[in-house]
Amino acid sequence: MSFDTAGTYVLRLTGDDSALQSSDDVTVTVLPEGVATLTVPIGASSDDAEESSVDGSVALGNPALKIVNRAGVNQTVGLRFAGLSIPQGATIQNAYIQFQCRVQTTAAASLLIEGQAADNPSTFARITNNISSRARTSADVGWVPAPWGTVGAQGPDQQTPDLTSVMQEIVNRGGWGPGDPMVFIITGTGVRTAEAFDGLFAPVLHVTYA
């Protein structure tokens, strides 16, 4: 089966053996020519990390990602997505990070998401200020997340806002190339408790680009 026009199509598949009948719906999204999508999860324990604002210590391997307050201390949270096959200068059309709720966290939170201004940023390490000392993009995106009231939820409330401006600045860098990793840095106040790579669900970067 082929589609001539971009769009979202719902197909109903029906099986009938003359005695019993069953059907199921399948949704197919057809993108315009030249448009591609990527779905890239955090791929290593050291690629999601938390840095304390008290002493700059960096924690790796926690099953819960506290964005951004842990035990009353605000943190700088780092997320690194490796192997992004996006050409230099590509046009980013949409981008967001999907989290999964680990613990109910419903109080107010106000977050800021920036990128690391680097072509090939290294993974995080247990070195003092290893996240906060990284150069940041000029572009940033504010996020006032909705309450996370359901453990295991990974829907729109657990998605960041559109990160196109941050990603565009990074892929426009002269040294950016396909296969390079990308780092996002989250600061702010309040907390949303997400699963980490070492938990039940690694955060996932979704990107559409031309």
Secondary structure, DSSP 8 states (H G I E B T S, - for coil): ---SS-EEEEEEEEEE-SS-EEEEEEEEEE--TT-EEEEEE--SGGGEEEEETTT--EEE--SEEEEEEETTEEEEEEEEEEEE---TT--EEEEEEE--EEE-B-S--EEEEEEE--SS-----SSTTTTTTS-EEEEEEEE----B-STT--SGGGB----HHHHHHHHTSTT--TTEEEEEEEEEESEEEEE-TTTT---EEEEEE-
